[in-house]
């Protein structure tokens, strides 16, 4: 037993003070005597030294004897003695929680008494004669735990107690309802040990979830709520030990632990999402909250503090999200939240080397994968405009991340050019009656009201395609491969679909020489083959591939997704006599890699006939007039419809 809790400790008090303490820890002491000791401490707090204040500890230690805890049955017909015993315990817990600078090691002696009584009071609160007010009892408990966190033996004893984490989560849950300044005081104490709750262990995590409400969504909601509240106070006013940076770092560490972090940043980036992380990032509130905290940390950044470690985890959090299958849906809120500003700002801080890996991943993988979507490109355009001054400073231009930034900006500027192109604003279509093939502005066409995929320049063309073009038998099958507003598994609106066609058109034009060469090569092996030309945007650099539309793995995958639709597309390509080519755009959509067919339409068969001729020759001059003429035709007489 620690000397600080032994009755002999009372001898340290002057007789004039001891007379208030000694009766309160006598064998048959009464509630009035305990109240008298408490009142003396409260009335003379300013006069008592810390040593004298803490010398009262044996009094209240005495009244927390677990042997005095009443049985649940006795609460139904409670006598005066039982009622006074409970009241003495409540007073003792409150007084001990407000003692300052208790010896850290005393927690080993106190905890075996504090916890049984705390658990009893929480369990039977509604049955007590004078239940402790909420949240005063809870905040006192957290304050007490905060004092003993730094003592290894004491913390091991506390953290290994069944039910402890459940109660901490319950306290966290009521935190937002607490009035200031008590709310901040409570979170200050809570943040002191939250990162060390051992929630990486499944049984500890499950216990914490139980206290938060029973579901990982409840825990995720608590964390988001806490994150949103942190920036509300200025960094200089924080009362958490170590300030804002330490509070954020501890919270981020808790998130990492709860996500079963394998202990290595690189491994964490590629670790599949568990139920907790999925719940945390659902709805994007966590993304916004994390970025808001990072902006606050950067604004108040001080070297050699927990700021660097907090920023590192925060960037890893965003990176992990954006390079995952969830990145498609998360990029826009991340860009709106200022992720590019965070990357640029961190590049000139003393912690730049710590966050470099995550920043590079974001610039090379996480953000580029989403720049196939119009809304994301719009947000990048806004961000680059806002960062014009920051990215031209000598400090940033000499930073380690600058080379990656330049590569990213080159890609982003290219996508912005497509956004600003008049062809995107006024897209064109080709009549889907293959016997017509008229090209005109999209608004000049009428759409099939059933499949919403085919467009016709006149009622006559629609009737012709319905009766003899095969659309009658295939109409109801469309909805998985050709992009349109009601296609399954996607939320791509009209503007997004038009942007994807413009992107495909841009990259087809830029790579037409390579594409035609690959197609001629495939036609040499099989002159009558229908080809699938793939534009794969699931990498930083565009990947181009040419496959057979009948006997390739890709063909099998597309056929499995929508057999009738795919077979009809292949049949239409064959029947077109070289005026309809099957191009496939591959992107990440709604957590999955998705392939969409975007037909390339030509005004006539000149391009196809020339490729067949060159393929039959077996060889050709890539700089010769015939091939160069082919490229010109491929660009000037085609559209992606």
Secondary structure by P-SEA (a helix, b strand, c coil): ccccccccccccccccccccccccccccccaaaaaaaaaaaaaacccccccccccaaaaaaaaacccccccccccccccaaaaaaaaaaaaaaaaaaacccccccaaaaaaacaaaaaaaaaacccccccccccaaaaaaaaaaaaaacccaaaaaaaaaccaaaaaaaaaaaaccccccaaaaaaaaaaaccccccccccaaaaaaaaaaacccaaaaaaaaaaaaaaccccccccccccccaaaaaaaaaaaaaaaacccccaaaaaaccccaaaaaaaccaaaaaaaaaaaaaaaaacccccaaaaaaaaaaaaaaaaaacccccccaaaaaaacaaaaaaaaccccccccaaaaaaaaaccccccccccaaaaaaaaaaaaaacccccccccccccaaaaaaaaaaaaaaaaaaaacccccbbbbcccccccccccccccccccccccccccccaaaaaaaacccccccccccccccccccccccccccaaaaaaaaaaaaaaaaacaaaaaaaaaaaaaacccbbbbbbbccccccbbbbbbbccccaaaaaaaaacaaaaaaaaaaaaaccccbbbbbbbbbccccbbbbbbbbbbccaaaaaaaaaaaaacccccccaaaaaaaaaaccccccc
